[in-house]
Amino acid sequence: MKKGSRDLTQGNIMRELILFALPIFAGQVFQNLYNSVDSIVVGRALGTTSLAAVSSSADISQLLNGFFVGFSTGGGVLVSRYFGARDRANMEKALHTLVSLGMLVGLSMACAGIALAPVLLRVVRCPDDVFPEALAYLRVYLVGVLFTAIYNVGSRILQAVGDSRRPFYYLVISSLTNIAMDILFVVFLGFGVMGAALATIISQGLSVTLVYSRMLKTDDVYRLYPSRLMRMDREMLSAIASLGFPAAIQSSLISISNLFVQRYINSFGSAAMAGIGAAKRIDRFVGMIAQCLGLATATFVAQNVGARKYERAFKGIRTALAVCAVYVLVVGSVVYTNAEFFVSIFIEKPEAIAYGASMVHVMIPFYYCQSLNNVFANAVRGFGKSFVVMLCSILGMIGCRQLFLFFAMRQNYVVQNVYFAYPFGWACAAVSVMIYYFVKIRPKYAGKGDAD
């Protein structure tokens, strides 16, 4: 049987990084496109109120998904480290403990979310006319949170051992299934928003089945043995918690902070909300490569730290930064000069297009700050310092951004301050994590281990 793991401690650094990051990038592009199709099905088949009901749950679902992505990314660093060190015994302990913990956390959050669904919708100020449908959708959707948790853990374990292709394949299959189930349940069977939620649960269940079927049947180092689940190693549990939970908390807090930024945006009216919303969609696509290279950097660094190839880890970080620089220069230039066109893909109203294009023009020149933050934060996480990354992100993406808005809006209440708040947060987070990297990480490991 062909093994799917990829050893990132050997071979050409740029080639290995790009080949590993590309499936992650393709998966995220596909997921964003799928989410757009999902909204179209609900909006066209059920109308504005039903679409609003699903959209009202978006911030809540994004918060939960972000938590599990952060948790699994942090835990995956430990698996990568043992994989790079060729320490199969500890790697098996780590992955079984990570999967077991993911199941327990997912089940706990699903139960809590279902019970607290009305409170969560009030927090995001769900309108009264939308509330009943939104509550029904959210409660059914939250049943699938367990699937979301254990899928993220499983796919991250595959990525931790260098296999980024299969998670992409599984994502494509489950997303296409979701679209098909949406059409069946919503359009043909008339299940309403409940049908959309059921479609999501079914596709999530399928993705879990695909990932764990691979892990149960493989002869590779990441094989999962059901008899070892729920027998969590105390030492591994502590290590996973120290790496995974800071990343999960960081992602969740940033999502919560963005809800407060959205309140400023809402105060400028529907045209600003639509235009900035379109600009943020463009932001997700343009900034995607930095995010994917950041995730690839975490795995690359962790594997090489495990193999004590510290100089190779440093070279990988520099390579990721160089690739990001070229991407931002090329893609950023295209998006900047054609901002109105890209915004008009999402909206038609001239006033809204003007808002969106103005935001794109402000953000694009600062996109390398986002790349710096993503690469250095994941590099530091790869060295095992997840708590430090959390603190730096909270300082920049939450503290500095909210303080900037507070004082800037008191001085001059204009929408341009919202535009600048986003890159200001990226820059502050990047500077803080870079200072830690160059003061603490680089001097500690420079000259140690085997140079590549």
N, C-alpha and C positions, 0 to 999 in steps of 0.2 A: 504493500500500500504506500502510495506517495505521501510523504510527510508534508504538512502545510506550514510548519514553523520556519522562520527565517532568522538566521544568525547574523545580527547587525554588528557583531564584533569583528567581522572580516569583510574584505572586499572594498571596492571604491566607495568612498563616503557619500559623495553627491548622488551616485547612482542608487545606492541602497536607500538613502533618505527619500529620494523622489519616488522610487518604485513602491516604497512603503506608504508614503503619504497620498499618492494618487488615488487608490481605492477609497481612502477615507474622504478625500475631497469629492470624488464622484458620488459617494453615498450621501454626503450632505447636500450636494446640488440636487440629487434625485429626491431627497426628502423634502427640500423646500418646494420643488416643483409639485410633488405629491400633495403637500399641504394646501397649495393653491387650488389644485383640482378638487380636493375634498370640500373646500369652501364653496367652489362653484356649484358642485352637486347639491349641497344643502341649500344654498341661496336661490338657485334657479328652480329647484323642485318644491321647496317649502316656503320660500319668501323671506322678506327682510327680518321679521320677528324671530323666526327659527335660526337664521344665520346669526343674529345678534345673540341668541341664547347660547349657541356654540362658541361664538367669539368671546362671550363673557367668561367662559371657562378657560380661555386660552392662557391668560396670565397665571392661573392656578396650575394648569397642566405643565406650563413651561417651568414654573418654579419646582415642581416635583421632578420633572425630567432632568432639570439642571442638577438637582440634588443627587440623583442616581448616577448621572454622568460623572459628576465630581467624585462621588464615593468610589465608583468603579475605576476611574482614572488613577486616583491615589492608591487604591489597593493593587491595581495592575502594575504599579511601579515595583512593588515588592516581588511579584511574580517575575517581572523582567530581570530584576537583579539576580535572582536565583538561577534563572535560565542562562544568563550571561556567565555566571560562575560555574555552570555545569553541576549545580547542586540539586540533583533530582529529588532527593529525599525531602529537603526543606521546601522545594517548589511544590511538591505534591501536598504537603501540609498547608502551605499558603493558599493554594487554589481551592482546596476543599473547605478550609476555614472561611475564605472569601465568599464562596458560593453559599455556604450555610448562613453566614451573617447577612448576605444579601436577601436570602429568603425570609429571614426573621424580620429584618428592617422593612422589607417590602410589605409583608403581611401586616405588620404593626401600623404602617402609614396608610395602608388601604383601609383598615378598620377605623382609624382615627379620622381619615378624610371623609369617609361616608357619613360618620356621625356629625362631623363639623361642617359639612357641605353648605348648609344655610348661612353659617357664620362667615365662611370664606367668600361666598358670593356677596354678602353685605360689605365685606372689607373692600372689594373691588367696585363697590357701588353699582351693582347690577340693577337696572331699572325695574320697577314693579311689574310692568306689563310683560317683561321678558322672564322674570324670576321663576315662575312655575316650570317652564320648559327648560330653563337653564339648570334648575335643581334636578330635574329628572335626568337630563343628559349627564350632569356631573357625577351623580351617584352611580349610574351605570358605568361611566368611564372609569371611576375610581376603583371599581372591582378589578380592572386590568392593571392597576398600579403594581401589583405583585409580579405580573408578567414583565412590566417595564423594568422593574428592579433586577430580576434575575436574568433578563435578556442583556441588559447593559453590562452586568457582571460577566456573563459568558462571552459576549463579543469582545469585551476588553481583555479577557484572558487570552483569547486568540490573538488579538493585536499585541499583547505583551510578549508573546513568543514569536512575533514577526509576521503573523498571518493576518493581513488587512484585507485580503481578497474575499475570503468566505463571509465575513460580516457584511461586506458590500453586496454580495450575491443574495444573502438572506434578507437584507433590507429591501432589495428590489422585489423579491418574491412576495414578501409580506406587504409591501406598499401597493403592489398591483392587486393583491388579494383584497386589501382594504378598499381600493377604488371599486373593484367589482362588487364587493359586499355592500358598499354605499349605494351603488346603482340599484342592486337587487332589493335591499331593505327599504330604501328611501323612495325610489322612483316607482318600482313595480309592486312592492308589497305594502307600501304606505305606512310604514312603522314610525314615520316622523323622526324627530331628533333621537329618539330611543334607538332607531335603526342605525343611525350614524355611530352612536356609542357602541352598539353591539358589533358593528363592522370593525371598529377599532380593537375591541377585545379579541375578536376572532383572529385578526391579523397579528396582534401581539402574541397570542397563544401559538400561532404558527411559527413566528420568529423564534420563540423559546424552544419549540420542538426541533427546529432545524439546527440551532446552535448546540443544544445539549445532545441531540442524536450524534452529532459529530464528535463531541467530547466523550460520549459513552462508548463509541465504536472505534475511535482512533487507536493506533499503536504508538502515537507520538507522545512526547513528554507531558502533554496537558490532558491526558486521559482522566476521566472522572469515574470514581468508583462509588456507587450509591451507598454501599455499606459504611463508607467513611464520612458521610454527611452527618451533620449535627454532632460530630465528635471534634469539636473545635479545640485546637491547640491553644493553650492560654498565652504562650509567648507570641504566636502568630496573630492571635486576636488583638493583642496589645499593639503589635507593629502595624497591622492593617488599620486599626482605629486611628493611630497617630498619623497615618498617611492619607486615609480615605475620608475621614470625617471633616478635617479642616478644608479639604477641597470641596466637599459637599456643602458645608456651611457657607463657604465663600461664594459658591454659585447661587445659593438660595438668597443670601443677603443682597447680592448685586441685583437679583430679580426683584426683590422687595424694594430696593432703592429706586429702581427704574419706575416703579409704580408712582413714586412721589415726583419723579421728573415728568411723568405723563400728566400729572395734575397741572403743572405749569403749561404744558402744551395745550391741554383742553381749554385753558382760560383764553386762548386766542381765537377760538371758534372752530367751526367745522372745516373751513378751508385749510387752516393751519394743521388741524388734526389729520386731514387726508394727505396733504402734501408731505408733512413730516413722516407720516406712516409709510408713504411710498419711498421716501429717502432712506428710512430704516430698513426697508426690504432690500433696497440696492446695497446698503451697508452690509447686510448679511451675506450677499453674494460676493461683494468685493473683498470683504474681510475674511472670507472663508479659507483662503489658502494660508493665511497667517495662523488661523486657528488649527488647521489640519497639520501644518508643519510644526506647530507647537506641540500637538499631541504626538507626532512622530518623534520630535526631539526628546520628549519625556521617555519614550520606550528606548530610543537609541542611547541616550545617556545612561539610563538605568541598566541596560544590558552591559554596556562597557564599564560602568562602575563595578558591576558584579564580576566582570572579567579582569578588573584592575587595570584597564586600558584607559587611564584618565586623559592622556594626551589626545587619544582618538575621540574621546567624549568632547573635549574642547574644540577639536577640529570640526566635529559634527555641528556644534552650536554655531561656529563661524560660518559654516556652509549653509545652514538654515537661514541665517541672517542675510547672506548674499543672495540666496534664491528669493527671499521675501523682497529684497531691495529691487531686484529686476522686475518681479511681478508687479509691485506697487507702482514703479515708474511706467511700465508699459500699460497695464490695465487702468491705473489711476489717470493717466493722461487721456485715454480714450473716454472714460466715464466723465471726467471733468469737462472736456470740450463738447460733450454731447449730453450734458446733464438734463436739459429740457426734454430731449427725446426719451431718455431712459425713464424719467419720471412720468412722462405721458403714456407709457405702456400701462401704468397702473390707474391713472386718473385722466380725465379729459378737461376738467374745469381749469381755465387759465390762471385764476388766482391761486388755486391749490398747486398747480405746476410751478408757479413762481416761488412759493414757499419751499417746495421740495428741492428745486434746483438750487436755491440759495443755500440750503443746508448741505447739499452735496458739494458745492463750491467751497464751503467752509471746512468740511471734514477731509476731503481728499488730500490736501497738502500735508495733513498730519497723520496720514495712514501708516507711515513707517513707525510712528510711536506705538500704534496698536501691534504691529509686528514685533517690535522690541519687547513689549510687555508679554506677548504670547510665548515667544521663544525663550526669553530669560526666565519667566515664571515656571515654564515646564522643565527647563533645564535644572533649575534649583530644586524642583520637585523630584526630578530624576536622581538628584544627589541625596534624596531622602528628607528634604526640609520642607514638607508640605505646610506646616504651621506658619513658617515664615512667609511663604507665598500668600497664605490666607491674610495675614496681617498687612502685607504690602498692597494686596488687592483691595482690602477694606479701606485702607488709608487713601488710596488713589481713586478707585472707582466709586466709592461711597462717600468717604469723609471730604476729600478735596472737591469732588464734583458738587456735593450738596452745599458746602460752604461757598463755593464759587457762585452757585445759583442764588443762594440766600443774600449775599452781599451785592452781587451784580444786579439782581432784580430790585433790591431796595434803592440802588443808585439810579437805575434806568430800566423800567419794566418793558423790555422789548424782546421779541422772539429770537433775535440774533444771539442773545445770551444763552438760550437753550442750545443753539447750534454749537457754540464754543464750549459748552459744558462737557460734551462727549469727548472731544480730543483732549481737553484739559485733564479729564479723569484718566485717559490712556497714558498721557505724558507723566502724570504724578505717580501712577502705579509702576510705569516702566522705570522711572528714575530710582524709585525706592528699591525695587527688586534688583536693578543693575548694581546699585551701591552694595547691596548684600553680596551679590555674586563676586564682584571684584575685590571686596574687602575680606570676605570670609571664605568663600568657596575656592576661588582661583588660587590664592596663596597656600591653602591647606593641601591641595592635591597636585599642584604644579610640580613636575619633576618626579612624581611617584609612579609606581606601577610600570607597566610595559608600554612604551611608545609604539605607535603603529606606523 
